[in-house]
Amino acid sequence: MKTFKDVIFKKHRLGDGCIQGLLMLDNGIEISVVAGNGMYSAGKTGVRGPINKAEDVSSFEVAIFDQDGEFIGDDMVLSWQSREDINNIIEKFS
């Protein structure tokens, strides 16, 4: 089973200070994990600060998409998710 460690992070299209990781599950569900300025995340040095690598993040903003690219869940994003929370999300939707 995939875990948070399988998420590959890159610079977010918003630019410096933001990162995004995408994880495609075997069933076609995609999980987007982001952090940085203006996002519902927290860096180890403070909430919503600039982030350049996942190691600097204590919590992330997460969105889950079905095979058609539509949001899954009652909320469009899940705020301030820990690595353990993200592992639970991956397990739930796998």
Secondary structure per residue as TSV (DSSP state, phi and psi in degrees):
chain	resnum	aa	ss	phi	psi
A	1	M	-	360.0	144.7
A	2	K	-	-75.4	155.5
A	3	T	-	-138.6	-179.5
A	4	F	G	-52.8	-35.0
A	5	K	G	-63.7	-16.8
A	6	D	G	-86.5	-9.2
A	7	V	-	-72.9	127.6
A	8	I	E	-103.7	120.0
A	9	F	E	-97.1	143.4
A	10	K	E	-138.3	170.6
A	11	K	E	-63.2	133.0
A	12	H	-	-70.0	152.6
A	13	R	T	-62.4	-16.2
A	14	L	T	-70.8	-16.2
A	15	G	-	108.9	-158.8
A	16	D	T	-57.4	142.1
A	17	G	T	88.4	3.3
A	18	C	E	-136.4	140.8
A	19	I	E	-126.9	156.3
A	20	Q	E	-140.7	136.9
A	21	G	E	-122.5	138.7
A	22	L	E	-118.4	141.6
A	23	L	E	-134.6	116.7
A	24	M	E	-93.8	122.1
A	25	L	-	-83.5	161.9
A	26	D	T	-61.3	-24.6
A	27	N	T	-90.3	6.7
A	28	G	S	92.7	-4.9
A	29	I	-	-76.9	136.8
A	30	E	E	-114.4	134.9
A	31	I	E	-113.1	125.9
A	32	S	E	-105.8	127.3
A	33	V	E	-122.4	117.7
A	34	V	E	-128.4	160.8
A	35	A	E	-158.8	151.9
A	36	G	E	139.2	-167.2
A	37	N	T	-54.3	127.3
A	38	G	T	76.9	4.6
A	39	M	S	-105.6	159.2
A	40	Y	S	-79.9	71.7
A	41	S	-	-147.6	172.0
A	42	A	E	-140.7	132.1
A	43	G	E	-85.5	165.7
A	44	K	T	-65.8	-16.8
A	45	T	T	-102.4	-1.4
A	46	G	E	154.1	165.2
A	47	V	E	-74.3	134.8
A	48	R	T	57.8	28.0
A	49	G	-	-84.2	173.3
A	50	P	-	-66.2	139.8
A	51	I	-	-129.8	135.7
A	52	N	S	-122.3	-10.1
A	53	K	S	-155.5	150.9
A	54	A	G	-60.7	-30.0
A	55	E	G	-62.9	-19.9
A	56	D	G	-89.7	4.5
A	57	V	E	-107.5	136.7
A	58	S	E	-101.7	-27.1
A	59	S	E	-148.5	153.2
A	60	F	E	-124.6	161.9
A	61	E	E	-98.4	134.9
A	62	V	E	-128.0	138.0
A	63	A	E	-128.0	146.3
A	64	I	E	-123.6	130.0
A	65	F	E	-121.7	141.3
A	66	D	-	-80.7	-175.0
A	67	Q	T	-64.1	-20.0
A	68	D	T	-95.4	4.4
A	69	G	S	81.7	12.7
A	70	E	-	-91.2	145.7
A	71	F	B	-61.4	142.3
A	72	I	-	-109.1	135.0
A	73	G	S	110.2	170.1
A	74	D	S	-74.3	-33.9
A	75	D	S	-104.7	148.3
A	76	M	S	-70.6	-33.9
A	77	V	-	-136.1	154.0
A	78	L	E	-105.8	123.2
A	79	S	E	-90.9	149.0
A	80	W	E	47.9	56.4
A	81	Q	E	-92.6	130.4
A	82	S	-	-78.5	171.3
A	83	R	H	-59.6	-39.7
A	84	E	H	-65.0	-42.3
A	85	D	H	-58.0	-43.2
A	86	I	H	-66.0	-39.7
A	87	N	H	-60.1	-39.1
A	88	N	H	-66.4	-38.7
A	89	I	H	-63.7	-45.6
A	90	I	H	-60.1	-44.6
A	91	E	H	-62.2	-44.1
A	92	K	H	-61.3	-39.5
A	93	F	H	-96.8	-1.0
A	94	S	-	-76.2	360.0
